[in-house]
Amino acid sequence: VQGTQQWTPTGLVVRRGDAMTITATGEVRLSTDAADLASPTGSRSGKMAANAPLPNVPAGALIGRIGNSAPFVVGSQRQFAAPAAGQLFLGINDSHFPDNQGSFQVEIQRGRR
């Protein structure tokens, strides 16, 4: 998942209720400041992004959405039942992407209910 774009299509189409496990590693720099780093759980400094999809979640956190559903936190690992049917998108919880660098490496496991 590149830090320079808000949503990355995974190509994985899920059904509502599918058991999902997403695990992520990596690092994204959120600005031109080399110390402004985020892991999949979010900004190492606790920075927030008021205009991000999830403004109450640390900037830079790995987030997801299915189809056009509401975004949700993924972080470094999340197990959940798919809340909707459609393509799984993963993204960065940020509001400005052109100055970002880096990426998260993501593993997705899906089980049927």
C-alpha positions in Angstrom: 0.0 0.0 0.0 1.8 3.1 -1.2 1.8 6.1 1.0 1.3 8.5 -1.9 -2.3 7.5 -2.6 -5.4 7.5 -0.4 -6.9 4.2 -1.5 -5.3 1.1 -3.1 -7.6 -1.5 -4.7 -6.6 -5.0 -3.5 -8.5 -6.8 -6.3 -10.1 -8.9 -3.6 -13.9 -9.0 -3.7 -15.4 -10.1 -0.4 -18.8 -11.1 0.8 -20.5 -9.6 3.8 -19.5 -11.7 6.8 -16.3 -13.2 5.3 -13.7 -13.7 8.0 -10.7 -11.5 7.2 -7.3 -11.2 8.7 -5.0 -8.3 7.6 -1.4 -8.0 8.8 0.8 -5.1 7.9 4.4 -3.9 8.3 6.4 -1.0 6.9 6.7 2.7 7.3 5.3 5.8 5.6 6.8 9.3 5.9 3.9 11.8 6.1 5.7 15.0 5.0 9.0 16.3 3.9 10.1 16.1 7.6 12.2 13.0 7.9 11.0 12.4 11.5 7.3 12.5 10.5 7.0 8.7 10.3 4.0 6.3 10.6 3.8 2.6 11.1 0.5 0.8 10.2 -0.8 1.8 13.7 -0.3 5.5 12.8 2.0 8.5 13.4 4.9 7.8 15.8 4.4 11.3 17.2 0.7 10.9 17.7 -0.1 13.4 14.9 -3.7 13.5 13.8 -5.1 14.6 10.4 -8.4 16.5 10.8 -9.5 16.0 7.2 -8.5 12.4 6.9 -11.1 9.7 6.4 -10.9 8.8 10.2 -10.0 12.1 11.9 -10.0 10.5 15.4 -7.4 7.9 14.4 -3.6 8.8 14.2 -2.4 10.1 10.8 -0.8 7.5 8.7 -2.6 4.5 10.1 -3.5 1.7 7.7 -7.2 1.9 7.1 -9.7 -0.1 4.9 -13.1 0.1 3.3 -15.2 -2.4 1.3 -16.8 -1.0 -1.8 -18.2 2.4 -0.8 -18.7 1.5 2.9 -17.4 3.5 5.8 -13.7 3.3 6.4 -12.4 1.3 9.3 -9.0 1.0 11.2 -6.8 -1.9 10.2 -3.5 -1.0 12.0 -0.8 -3.6 12.1 -3.2 -6.5 12.5 -6.9 -6.9 12.4 -9.3 -9.9 12.4 -12.9 -9.1 11.5 -16.0 -10.1 9.6 -16.4 -8.1 6.4 -19.1 -5.4 7.2 -20.2 -5.2 3.5 -19.8 -6.9 0.1 -17.5 -5.5 -2.5 -13.8 -4.9 -3.3 -11.5 -4.4 -0.4 -9.5 -1.1 -0.5 -6.6 -0.3 1.8 -5.3 3.2 2.4 -3.4 5.7 4.5 -5.3 7.8 7.0 -4.1 11.1 5.8 -5.4 14.2 4.0 -2.4 15.2 1.9 -0.5 12.6 -0.1 1.9 14.3 -2.6 4.7 14.7 0.0 4.4 11.2 1.5 7.0 8.4 0.9 7.1 4.7 1.7 4.6 2.0 1.9 3.0 -0.8 4.0 3.5 -4.4 3.1 0.2 -6.2 3.6 -0.9 -9.8 3.9 -4.6 -10.6 3.6 -6.2 -13.9 4.5 -9.9 -14.5 3.8 -12.1 -17.3 5.1 -15.7 -18.0 4.2 -18.4 -17.9 6.9 
